[in-house]
């Protein structure tokens, strides 16, 4: 009679490491993981605080701008100028800062400080603001230069404002300024060409296009 086959089963020793490899790895790297988790939590907290602080600063800046505009409406231009200057310095490079700088130069123009406004607007433009504010600065510079009777320079500034503007109505408004300044500079043909360009490029319903049509008719005595 054949002897029965013996089967040997290896049973893990109670004193051996019966844990899964992943559990053993986690336990081995427990401290680094703990430090990494703490670091991530700190980063997330810092990001949240940064965003919250930014929101609060933005709200504070907007409130300050509203107060300064209120001073303008009340006719208190010196107070408005001081407030806009403070905002521009405190929030330099932010949306609120750009708004305040433009408003400050608008107050300067209203106060008769035309040359100062022109000089400061040029400095602002050199810092390459976002297109919306860059267009506004160029348009305002065009107005300042026009007041200083530097008409060709004014036309160039208006044209740059139009090139930077993303909204059709702002482009048209700036090109109307360029046409007016060119005509004042004695550049009748160039002024008419700008108006004709407006009429050919923009839909009739665009704000400012009707004005361009009227001006063209007046300047050419009906010979559009």
Helices and strands as residue ranges (DSSP letters): H 21-28, H 30-73, H 77-90, H 95-110, H 114-126, H 131-147, H 151-164, H 168-184, H 188-201, H 209-219
